[in-house]
């Protein structure tokens, strides 16, 4: 745990070790909220939050199941195109 000091403009300087670990650079935006017992600061994600499909969602492929041999053959054919 490290201690930081609140500046006269309301600024906190995050320790370099923490900025480095999280790769936060100047201009990184953060959300801040009060939980009632603590203040939470979290970086704004540069990418939209995505949701994985539930496991029972059918796959896009609707054909007959492929064997391992079928998949290996397809890989070999595609690899041959890039020689």
N, CA, C and O atoms as a GROMACS GRO file, in nm:
protein
  332
    1UNK      N    1   0.084  -0.117   0.000
    1UNK     CA    2   0.000   0.000   0.000
    1UNK      C    3   0.089   0.124   0.000
    1UNK      O    4   0.191   0.129   0.069
    2UNK      N    5   0.050   0.222  -0.079
    2UNK     CA    6   0.124   0.347  -0.083
    2UNK      C    7   0.033   0.462  -0.044
    2UNK      O    8  -0.089   0.453  -0.058
    3UNK      N    9   0.092   0.568   0.005
    3UNK     CA   10   0.017   0.686   0.043
    3UNK      C   11   0.037   0.793  -0.064
    3UNK      O   12   0.149   0.814  -0.110
    4UNK      N   13  -0.072   0.860  -0.102
    4UNK     CA   14  -0.063   0.972  -0.196
    4UNK      C   15  -0.127   1.093  -0.130
    4UNK      O   16  -0.204   1.080  -0.034
    5UNK      N   17  -0.094   1.210  -0.181
    5UNK     CA   18  -0.145   1.334  -0.121
    5UNK      C   19  -0.234   1.406  -0.221
    5UNK      O   20  -0.204   1.410  -0.341
    6UNK      N   21  -0.343   1.462  -0.173
    6UNK     CA   22  -0.435   1.539  -0.255
    6UNK      C   23  -0.376   1.678  -0.276
    6UNK      O   24  -0.346   1.749  -0.180
    7UNK      N   25  -0.361   1.717  -0.403
    7UNK     CA   26  -0.307   1.849  -0.436
    7UNK      C   27  -0.413   1.958  -0.423
    7UNK      O   28  -0.531   1.928  -0.404
    8UNK      N   29  -0.371   2.085  -0.435
    8UNK     CA   30  -0.463   2.197  -0.417
    8UNK      C   31  -0.567   2.207  -0.528
    8UNK      O   32  -0.667   2.276  -0.512
    9UNK      N   33  -0.547   2.139  -0.641
    9UNK     CA   34  -0.644   2.135  -0.750
    9UNK      C   35  -0.728   2.008  -0.745
    9UNK      O   36  -0.803   1.980  -0.839
   10UNK      N   37  -0.717   1.930  -0.637
   10UNK     CA   38  -0.793   1.807  -0.624
   10UNK      C   39  -0.730   1.690  -0.697
   10UNK      O   40  -0.796   1.589  -0.722
   11UNK      N   41  -0.603   1.702  -0.732
   11UNK     CA   42  -0.535   1.596  -0.808
   11UNK      C   43  -0.464   1.498  -0.716
   11UNK      O   44  -0.408   1.536  -0.613
   12UNK      N   45  -0.468   1.371  -0.755
   12UNK     CA   46  -0.389   1.267  -0.691
   12UNK      C   47  -0.286   1.221  -0.793
   12UNK      O   48  -0.318   1.203  -0.910
   13UNK      N   49  -0.164   1.201  -0.749
   13UNK     CA   50  -0.061   1.147  -0.837
   13UNK      C   51  -0.047   0.999  -0.805
   13UNK      O   52  -0.009   0.962  -0.694
   14UNK      N   53  -0.078   0.915  -0.904
   14UNK     CA   54  -0.065   0.771  -0.885
   14UNK      C   55   0.082   0.733  -0.893
   14UNK      O   56   0.153   0.782  -0.982
   15UNK      N   57   0.129   0.649  -0.804
   15UNK     CA   58   0.270   0.609  -0.806
   15UNK      C   59   0.309   0.546  -0.940
   15UNK      O   60   0.231   0.475  -1.002
   16UNK      N   61   0.431   0.574  -0.983
   16UNK     CA   62   0.481   0.525  -1.112
   16UNK      C   63   0.473   0.374  -1.121
   16UNK      O   64   0.443   0.320  -1.228
   17UNK      N   65   0.500   0.305  -1.011
   17UNK     CA   66   0.497   0.158  -1.012
   17UNK      C   67   0.358   0.107  -1.050
   17UNK      O   68   0.346   0.010  -1.124
   18UNK      N   69   0.255   0.170  -1.000
   18UNK     CA   70   0.117   0.130  -1.032
   18UNK      C   71   0.085   0.166  -1.176
   18UNK      O   72   0.027   0.085  -1.248
   19UNK      N   73   0.121   0.288  -1.218
   19UNK     CA   74   0.094   0.329  -1.358
   19UNK      C   75   0.163   0.235  -1.455
   19UNK      O   76   0.107   0.201  -1.560
   20UNK      N   77   0.282   0.193  -1.421
   20UNK     CA   78   0.359   0.104  -1.509
   20UNK      C   79   0.294  -0.034  -1.520
   20UNK      O   80   0.280  -0.088  -1.630
   21UNK      N   81   0.254  -0.091  -1.408
   21UNK     CA   82   0.191  -0.224  -1.408
   21UNK      C   83   0.066  -0.225  -1.494
   21UNK      O   84   0.044  -0.319  -1.570
   22UNK      N   85  -0.016  -0.120  -1.483
   22UNK     CA   86  -0.142  -0.115  -1.556
   22UNK      C   87  -0.130  -0.044  -1.691
   22UNK      O   88  -0.229  -0.032  -1.764
   23UNK      N   89  -0.010   0.001  -1.724
   23UNK     CA   90   0.017   0.071  -1.850
   23UNK      C   91  -0.073   0.193  -1.866
   23UNK      O   92  -0.124   0.219  -1.975
   24UNK      N   93  -0.092   0.268  -1.758
   24UNK     CA   94  -0.170   0.392  -1.762
   24UNK      C   95  -0.075   0.504  -1.798
   24UNK      O   96   0.030   0.520  -1.737
   25UNK      N   97  -0.112   0.581  -1.896
   25UNK     CA   98  -0.030   0.693  -1.941
   25UNK      C   99  -0.109   0.823  -1.923
   25UNK      O  100  -0.228   0.821  -1.894
   26UNK      N  101  -0.040   0.934  -1.942
   26UNK     CA  102  -0.106   1.064  -1.933
   26UNK      C  103  -0.226   1.066  -2.027
   26UNK      O  104  -0.215   1.027  -2.143
   27UNK      N  105  -0.338   1.112  -1.978
   27UNK     CA  106  -0.459   1.119  -2.059
   27UNK      C  107  -0.553   1.001  -2.040
   27UNK      O  108  -0.664   1.003  -2.092
   28UNK      N  109  -0.509   0.898  -1.966
   28UNK     CA  110  -0.598   0.785  -1.939
   28UNK      C  111  -0.719   0.835  -1.860
   28UNK      O  112  -0.704   0.906  -1.761
   29UNK      N  113  -0.837   0.798  -1.904
   29UNK     CA  114  -0.961   0.838  -1.836
   29UNK      C  115  -1.003   0.732  -1.734
   29UNK      O  116  -0.983   0.613  -1.755
   30UNK      N  117  -1.062   0.779  -1.624
   30UNK     CA  118  -1.104   0.690  -1.517
   30UNK      C  119  -1.248   0.719  -1.476
   30UNK      O  120  -1.294   0.833  -1.484
   31UNK      N  121  -1.317   0.614  -1.433
   31UNK     CA  122  -1.444   0.629  -1.363
   31UNK      C  123  -1.409   0.642  -1.216
   31UNK      O  124  -1.311   0.582  -1.170
   32UNK      N  125  -1.486   0.717  -1.142
   32UNK     CA  126  -1.466   0.726  -0.997
   32UNK      C  127  -1.603   0.725  -0.931
   32UNK      O  128  -1.695   0.796  -0.974
   33UNK      N  129  -1.616   0.645  -0.826
   33UNK     CA  130  -1.743   0.643  -0.754
   33UNK      C  131  -1.721   0.613  -0.607
   33UNK      O  132  -1.620   0.555  -0.566
   34UNK      N  133  -1.820   0.656  -0.530
   34UNK     CA  134  -1.818   0.642  -0.385
   34UNK      C  135  -1.910   0.527  -0.347
   34UNK      O  136  -2.030   0.533  -0.375
   35UNK      N  137  -1.856   0.424  -0.284
   35UNK     CA  138  -1.937   0.308  -0.245
   35UNK      C  139  -2.003   0.328  -0.109
   35UNK      O  140  -2.082   0.245  -0.064
   36UNK      N  141  -1.969   0.437  -0.044
   36UNK     CA  142  -2.020   0.460   0.092
   36UNK      C  143  -1.914   0.430   0.196
   36UNK      O  144  -1.914   0.491   0.303
   37UNK      N  145  -1.825   0.337   0.164
   37UNK     CA  146  -1.718   0.305   0.258
   37UNK      C  147  -1.579   0.324   0.197
   37UNK      O  148  -1.478   0.321   0.268
   38UNK      N  149  -1.575   0.343   0.065
   38UNK     CA  150  -1.447   0.365  -0.002
   38UNK      C  151  -1.470   0.435  -0.135
   38UNK      O  152  -1.582   0.437  -0.187
   39UNK      N  153  -1.365   0.492  -0.190
   39UNK     CA  154  -1.368   0.554  -0.322
   39UNK      C  155  -1.302   0.456  -0.418
   39UNK      O  156  -1.193   0.406  -0.390
   40UNK      N  157  -1.367   0.428  -0.530
   40UNK     CA  158  -1.315   0.335  -0.629
   40UNK      C  159  -1.279   0.414  -0.755
   40UNK      O  160  -1.358   0.495  -0.803
   41UNK      N  161  -1.160   0.390  -0.806
   41UNK     CA  162  -1.114   0.451  -0.931
   41UNK      C  163  -1.084   0.338  -1.027
   41UNK      O  164  -1.005   0.249  -0.996
   42UNK      N  165  -1.147   0.342  -1.144
   42UNK     CA  166  -1.130   0.235  -1.242
   42UNK      C  167  -1.110   0.297  -1.380
   42UNK      O  168  -1.183   0.388  -1.417
   43UNK      N  169  -1.012   0.248  -1.457
   43UNK     CA  170  -0.990   0.306  -1.590
   43UNK      C  171  -1.109   0.278  -1.682
   43UNK      O  172  -1.171   0.171  -1.676
   44UNK      N  173  -1.140   0.376  -1.766
   44UNK     CA  174  -1.244   0.358  -1.867
   44UNK      C  175  -1.188   0.265  -1.973
   44UNK      O  176  -1.078   0.288  -2.024
   45UNK      N  177  -1.261   0.160  -2.006
   45UNK     CA  178  -1.215   0.064  -2.106
   45UNK      C  179  -1.218   0.129  -2.243
   45UNK      O  180  -1.318   0.190  -2.280
   46UNK      N  181  -1.108   0.116  -2.320
   46UNK     CA  182  -1.108   0.175  -2.455
   46UNK      C  183  -1.193   0.094  -2.552
   46UNK      O  184  -1.219   0.139  -2.664
   47UNK      N  185  -1.236  -0.024  -2.512
   47UNK     CA  186  -1.315  -0.111  -2.599
   47UNK      C  187  -1.450  -0.136  -2.534
   47UNK      O  188  -1.459  -0.143  -2.411
   48UNK      N  189  -1.555  -0.150  -2.613
   48UNK     CA  190  -1.685  -0.181  -2.554
   48UNK      C  191  -1.684  -0.317  -2.485
   48UNK      O  192  -1.615  -0.409  -2.529
   49UNK      N  193  -1.759  -0.328  -2.379
   49UNK     CA  194  -1.768  -0.455  -2.308
   49UNK      C  195  -1.842  -0.554  -2.397
   49UNK      O  196  -1.948  -0.522  -2.451
   50UNK      N  197  -1.786  -0.672  -2.412
   50UNK     CA  198  -1.850  -0.773  -2.497
   50UNK      C  199  -1.907  -0.885  -2.410
   50UNK      O  200  -1.865  -0.905  -2.296
   51UNK      N  201  -2.000  -0.955  -2.465
   51UNK     CA  202  -2.065  -1.064  -2.394
   51UNK      C  203  -2.041  -1.193  -2.471
   51UNK      O  204  -2.065  -1.198  -2.592
   52UNK      N  205  -1.995  -1.296  -2.404
   52UNK     CA  206  -1.979  -1.425  -2.469
   52UNK      C  207  -2.115  -1.491  -2.484
   52UNK      O  208  -2.205  -1.471  -2.402
   53UNK      N  209  -2.128  -1.571  -2.589
   53UNK     CA  210  -2.253  -1.644  -2.607
   53UNK      C  211  -2.264  -1.752  -2.500
   53UNK      O  212  -2.164  -1.813  -2.463
   54UNK      N  213  -2.384  -1.776  -2.448
   54UNK     CA  214  -2.400  -1.883  -2.350
   54UNK      C  215  -2.360  -2.018  -2.411
   54UNK      O  216  -2.373  -2.036  -2.532
   55UNK      N  217  -2.312  -2.112  -2.331
   55UNK     CA  218  -2.265  -2.240  -2.384
   55UNK      C  219  -2.370  -2.318  -2.461
   55UNK      O  220  -2.335  -2.400  -2.546
   56UNK      N  221  -2.498  -2.296  -2.434
   56UNK     CA  222  -2.600  -2.374  -2.504
   56UNK      C  223  -2.642  -2.310  -2.637
   56UNK      O  224  -2.732  -2.360  -2.704
   57UNK      N  225  -2.576  -2.200  -2.675
   57UNK     CA  226  -2.605  -2.135  -2.803
   57UNK      C  227  -2.549  -2.222  -2.916
   57UNK      O  228  -2.432  -2.259  -2.911
   58UNK      N  229  -2.630  -2.254  -3.016
   58UNK     CA  230  -2.578  -2.337  -3.125
   58UNK      C  231  -2.469  -2.262  -3.202
   58UNK      O  232  -2.474  -2.140  -3.216
   59UNK      N  233  -2.372  -2.337  -3.251
   59UNK     CA  234  -2.266  -2.275  -3.329
   59UNK      C  235  -2.321  -2.231  -3.464
   59UNK      O  236  -2.428  -2.276  -3.506
   60UNK      N  237  -2.248  -2.144  -3.530
   60UNK     CA  238  -2.291  -2.093  -3.661
   60UNK      C  239  -2.286  -2.205  -3.764
   60UNK      O  240  -2.371  -2.211  -3.853
   61UNK      N  241  -2.187  -2.294  -3.753
   61UNK     CA  242  -2.173  -2.404  -3.849
   61UNK      C  243  -2.288  -2.502  -3.830
   61UNK      O  244  -2.310  -2.551  -3.719
   62UNK      N  245  -2.361  -2.528  -3.937
   62UNK     CA  246  -2.478  -2.615  -3.928
   62UNK      C  247  -2.461  -2.746  -4.006
   62UNK      O  248  -2.554  -2.826  -4.012
   63UNK      N  249  -2.343  -2.769  -4.065
   63UNK     CA  250  -2.321  -2.890  -4.143
   63UNK      C  251  -2.295  -3.011  -4.055
   63UNK      O  252  -2.308  -3.007  -3.933
   64UNK      N  253  -2.257  -3.120  -4.122
   64UNK     CA  254  -2.224  -3.243  -4.050
   64UNK      C  255  -2.100  -3.219  -3.964
   64UNK      O  256  -2.013  -3.141  -4.002
   65UNK      N  257  -2.090  -3.285  -3.849
   65UNK     CA  258  -1.972  -3.270  -3.764
   65UNK      C  259  -1.846  -3.310  -3.840
   65UNK      O  260  -1.846  -3.406  -3.917
   66UNK      N  261  -1.738  -3.234  -3.819
   66UNK     CA  262  -1.612  -3.263  -3.885
   66UNK      C  263  -1.526  -3.351  -3.795
   66UNK      O  264  -1.527  -3.338  -3.673
   67UNK      N  265  -1.452  -3.440  -3.859
   67UNK     CA  266  -1.358  -3.523  -3.785
   67UNK      C  267  -1.226  -3.448  -3.772
   67UNK      O  268  -1.205  -3.347  -3.840
   68UNK      N  269  -1.140  -3.496  -3.687
   68UNK     CA  270  -1.007  -3.438  -3.673
   68UNK      C  271  -0.934  -3.445  -3.807
   68UNK      O  272  -0.864  -3.351  -3.844
   69UNK      N  273  -0.948  -3.555  -3.877
   69UNK     CA  274  -0.883  -3.571  -4.008
   69UNK      C  275  -0.934  -3.466  -4.107
   69UNK      O  276  -0.855  -3.410  -4.183
   70UNK      N  277  -1.065  -3.438  -4.106
   70UNK     CA  278  -1.121  -3.335  -4.193
   70UNK      C  279  -1.058  -3.199  -4.164
   70UNK      O  280  -1.022  -3.125  -4.256
   71UNK      N  281  -1.044  -3.167  -4.037
   71UNK     CA  282  -0.988  -3.038  -3.999
   71UNK      C  283  -0.841  -3.029  -4.036
   71UNK      O  284  -0.795  -2.926  -4.085
   72UNK      N  285  -0.765  -3.137  -4.014
   72UNK     CA  286  -0.623  -3.137  -4.050
   72UNK      C  287  -0.605  -3.123  -4.200
   72UNK      O  288  -0.514  -3.053  -4.245
   73UNK      N  289  -0.690  -3.189  -4.279
   73UNK     CA  290  -0.682  -3.179  -4.424
   73UNK      C  291  -0.709  -3.034  -4.468
   73UNK      O  292  -0.639  -2.982  -4.555
   74UNK      N  293  -0.810  -2.970  -4.410
   74UNK     CA  294  -0.842  -2.832  -4.444
   74UNK      C  295  -0.726  -2.739  -4.408
   74UNK      O  296  -0.697  -2.645  -4.483
   75UNK      N  297  -0.661  -2.764  -4.296
   75UNK     CA  298  -0.545  -2.683  -4.256
   75UNK      C  299  -0.432  -2.701  -4.356
   75UNK      O  300  -0.370  -2.603  -4.397
   76UNK      N  301  -0.405  -2.825  -4.396
   76UNK     CA  302  -0.299  -2.852  -4.493
   76UNK      C  303  -0.327  -2.784  -4.626
   76UNK      O  304  -0.236  -2.728  -4.687
   77UNK      N  305  -0.452  -2.789  -4.672
   77UNK     CA  306  -0.488  -2.724  -4.798
   77UNK      C  307  -0.466  -2.574  -4.789
   77UNK      O  308  -0.408  -2.514  -4.880
   78UNK      N  309  -0.512  -2.513  -4.681
   78UNK     CA  310  -0.498  -2.368  -4.666
   78UNK      C  311  -0.351  -2.330  -4.651
   78UNK      O  312  -0.308  -2.229  -4.707
   79UNK      N  313  -0.273  -2.409  -4.577
   79UNK     CA  314  -0.131  -2.380  -4.561
   79UNK      C  315  -0.058  -2.389  -4.694
   79UNK      O  316   0.034  -2.312  -4.720
   80UNK      N  317  -0.100  -2.481  -4.780
   80UNK     CA  318  -0.038  -2.495  -4.912
   80UNK      C  319  -0.060  -2.373  -5.000
   80UNK      O  320   0.021  -2.347  -5.089
   81UNK      N  321  -0.166  -2.299  -4.977
   81UNK     CA  322  -0.195  -2.178  -5.055
   81UNK      C  323  -0.099  -2.064  -5.020
   81UNK      O  324  -0.086  -1.969  -5.098
   82UNK      N  325  -0.033  -2.073  -4.907
   82UNK     CA  326   0.050  -1.962  -4.859
   82UNK      C  327   0.199  -1.992  -4.867
   82UNK      O  328   0.279  -1.928  -4.798
   83UNK      N  329   0.237  -2.088  -4.950
   83UNK     CA  330   0.380  -2.120  -4.963
   83UNK      C  331   0.444  -2.034  -5.068
   83UNK      O  332   0.564  -2.047  -5.093
   0.00000   0.00000   0.00000
